[in-house]
Amino acid sequence: MILIAGPYRSGTNDDPVLMKRNVQEMESYALFIFRTGHIPLLGEWLALPLLELAGSRQVGDEAFNEIFHPIAVRLLEKCDAVLRVGGPSAGADEMVRVGRSLGLHIYNAVAEIPEFHP
């Protein structure tokens, strides 16, 4: 499993349209990762539905802070690698830092990801 880590809020001024675009940018790597034999993951795929269930009303509120980055950190405990994509992002950099501390492979480009054949 490879966690795709990139900007979510960075550079958006918390504009929902721009944050959605950031998610779509991260998702654009998922099919390639899948086709090389891995399982792609975005923390957003799990965090965003949970935020809605938790009653989050805006980015950065109590429910957001409880769920958004912590779920990605928990996912990293189950992952084999992190793919860091996109521009500046404190959150994505934190995922790389945590991934390194867990001994995960850190990739900075999809070309670095080897094919996996179980």
SVG drawing of the C-alpha trace seen along z (x, -y; Angstrom):
<svg xmlns="http://www.w3.org/2000/svg" viewBox="-23 -32 36 45">
<polyline fill="none" stroke="black" stroke-width="0.4" points="0.0,0.0 1.3,-3.4 0.0,-6.6 -0.1,-9.5 0.7,-12.6 0.4,-16.1 -1.1,-19.5 -4.7,-19.6 -5.1,-23.1 -1.8,-24.6 -2.1,-27.5 -6.0,-27.3 -7.0,-29.8 -9.3,-27.0 -11.3,-27.4 -13.3,-24.1 -12.9,-24.2 -9.1,-24.5 -8.9,-21.8 -11.0,-19.5 -8.5,-20.2 -5.6,-19.2 -7.4,-15.9 -7.9,-15.3 -4.2,-16.0 -3.2,-13.4 -5.8,-10.9 -4.2,-11.3 -1.4,-9.1 -3.6,-6.3 -4.3,-4.4 -0.6,-4.2 0.2,-2.9 -2.6,-0.3 -1.4,0.8 2.1,1.4 0.7,3.9 0.3,1.7 -2.7,0.4 -3.0,-3.4 -4.4,-5.3 -5.2,-8.9 -5.9,-9.9 -8.6,-12.2 -10.5,-9.1 -11.2,-8.1 -10.9,-11.5 -13.5,-13.4 -16.4,-11.1 -15.5,-10.8 -15.4,-14.6 -19.0,-14.8 -20.1,-12.1 -18.4,-14.0 -20.2,-17.2 -17.2,-19.2 -18.5,-22.5 -15.2,-24.0 -11.6,-23.2 -9.6,-23.5 -12.5,-23.0 -12.3,-20.6 -13.6,-17.6 -11.2,-18.4 -8.3,-18.5 -9.4,-15.3 -9.6,-13.3 -7.8,-14.8 -4.1,-14.2 -4.5,-11.6 -6.2,-9.2 -3.4,-9.5 -0.8,-8.8 -2.8,-5.7 -2.9,-4.6 0.9,-4.9 1.2,-2.2 -0.4,0.1 1.4,-1.2 4.7,-0.1 5.5,-3.5 4.7,-7.1 4.5,-9.0 5.1,-12.7 3.6,-14.8 2.8,-18.4 4.1,-21.6 4.7,-22.9 2.6,-21.2 3.3,-20.9 0.8,-18.0 2.4,-16.1 5.8,-16.7 4.6,-15.4 3.4,-12.2 6.9,-11.8 8.5,-12.4 6.2,-9.8 6.7,-7.4 10.5,-7.6 10.2,-7.1 8.3,-3.9 10.9,-2.7 8.7,-3.1 9.9,-3.7 9.6,-7.3 9.1,-8.1 9.2,-11.5 8.1,-10.5 6.0,-7.6 9.0,-6.6 10.7,-5.5 7.9,-3.0 8.9,0.5 6.4,3.0 5.1,5.4 4.2,8.9 3.1,11.0"/>
</svg>
